[in-house]
Amino acid sequence: MTNRIAQSDIDAYDRDGAIALRDVFGNADLQKLADAIEDDIRNPGPFYHGYESDEGRFHGNLRLWETHDTFREFCLHSDLPGIARAFFGGSKTNLLYDQLFVKESRMSQRTRWHNDQPYWPIRGWQVLSIWIALDETTAESGRLEFIRGSHKWDRWFQPEVFGKTGAIAQYERNPEFEDIPDIEADRDSYDIITWDLQPGDVYLFHAMTVHGAGGNTMSDRRRRGYTIRYTGDDVVYDVRPGLSQPLVCDDLQAGEPMDSERYPVVAGAI
């Protein structure tokens, strides 16, 4: 797969903050992932954050690679670390964490607009996510949308709660962050880009790119997305208000490289 990444893909990612890559995974790999997802739905791992409400059912979880062999294989030993390294252009890649998002049919709630890095205990530029589609992903089923170039705004938006998981009442206020504008109420003022995906396609996007997703309005289709986050050479551990607590690592101090059991090197040498 890394041999199929063109300089035009890297240029578009650097310019826009998000791209789509086609046919990254074939049917055999997708079936392995689908089976692993069903395992987690039946017996959720320790960081489950799903819910069921009058808006439908959502299953979310993170750090799955630590407890399930299939997710571990994809995070550490698939083409994905090499893909991330190709876009970083650096000497090594670390796994940050993985995350699962399953919007069942008729799950109407939007995923609100946000950028990711304010939630994460890291500082640095080389941070990206690879979101794998396991189902046809369209406007009707909740495809991701991105604001072109927003990764270069240098604007850190205050973390807020997603959905009705009950996992956290609210995030600690960070006085250095700002509230995100009401983008959904003023969509025409932003350069919003998106792509429909087929199973095996991926979104690849920068951790500072502002993005959101629609609800799944389909009556007969789930929208399963499995996301793996990677960091590059310039990223260090950071501690500040407003972090997602499952990502805090007591084994690292602020300013230290990410290299650790929690955030292992997966491409290149330590």
Secondary structure, 3 states (H helix, E strand, C coil): CHHHCCHHHHHHHHHHCEEEECCCCCHHHHHHHHHHHHHHHHCCCCCCCCEEECCEEEEEEECHHHCCHHHHHHHHHCCHHHHHHHHHCCCEEEEEEEEEEEECCCECCCEEEECCHHHCCEECCCEEEEEEECCCECCCCCCEEEECCHHHCCCCECCCCCCCCCCCCCCCCCCCCECCCCCHHHHHHCCEEECCECCCCEEEEECCCCEEECCECCCCCCEEEEEEEEECCCCEECCCCCCCHHHCCCCCCCCCECCCCCCCEEEECC
